[in-house]
């Protein structure tokens, strides 16, 4: 975690042969607490209130919400997407400024700086959603953010939570590439 020091975060990787939700349920069977992740549907049952030994509290990733807008801004030059990226980037700028600070200091900085941006962003997203088709790509991006708003803003009172789970995703990238390369058959040279 980028709070309370400059040490690199730790990550544990548990292999699953497919994307079935049974795997995270098995891997996290004894865990209850906070988990920051993308919106992978395989995690949904982990967030159930009656789950034993207790629910896992979802903290969503702003990089995933931003990515949906970013792709539309880059490819389709969609003005709503471009504006959404700009507004979300303000949050990332604040996070860069508080990187490495204590959880308490991060919470205080977010209350002072991020809270007004988030309040305005939510209102703006809702206004755009009202005038956009749900079936359009921008409508889907707006829905993604608005449906996950509670999980996306869970970081506000809890300075331990990061704005994104990019550190874990970057660490995983090497594992995924290595796995793909090691399971691919070697090319056969023609004689």
Order of alpha helices (4+ residues) and beta strands (2+ residues): alpha-beta-beta-alpha-alpha-alpha-alpha-alpha-alpha-alpha
